[in-house]
Amino acid sequence: MLRDRIRARGATAARRSLARVGLEIGRRRPDNIHSTRADLLRRAGVASVIDVGANEGQWAGMVLERGYAGPLLSLEPGSEAFRALTARASAHPPWLVERCAAGAAPATLTLNVAGGTYASSFLPTASWVAEGSELARASSEDVQVEPLDHIVARHALPGPYLLKVDTQGFEREVLAGASSVLGRTVALEIELSFRSLYAGQPPAHEMLALIDDLGFGLVGLYPGYADPRTGYALELDGLFVRRA
């Protein structure tokens, strides 16, 4: 059947993508994104990890806990979250931090600081998001934005990279300013929106098409943020590898 042939071609492409970074398709797979990521870090020759949208360093901390010991650069624009990030990173000397945001071009933009600082965004929250929730704006501050290519060059990070982008609807702009970095990236982890939490946030299908055009193949989608009332997935984390 045509459907089976399409599925077989897709599986072959996936095998090629994974083979390039030393992985194979099989019936057993790591049970969560942390295990899959740790396996990629060990076997894909990653020399540096780049963490865009670090918040207080929760994601980077999990990477380190699972044995990664190389250079790690975390970027966080929010002042409150950056203070917590700096304190956390001080115990891990290879962990570099910088207070800035990555985007398509140099700019000064207003960050909408949410009640839960992990949800802070340059975009306003969508109209359906309840006032007073952790996602709603609590304050604002002006922050500096630079292309990721400029930031990484300043730190002289060796490649190849694992690049993680979690910027609450600003992911497309981050990638637009990262052509050089993406050229040296073998693994990409990015947040995908299946119902926009922010006005103007690109939906998952648009981001998946963009990531495919950039030359990355999907390894897996993993649970992210869900609507606590319904259980519906709002955001999933996608893990991708550079195609051969």
Disulfide bonds with the S-S distance in Angstrom:
none
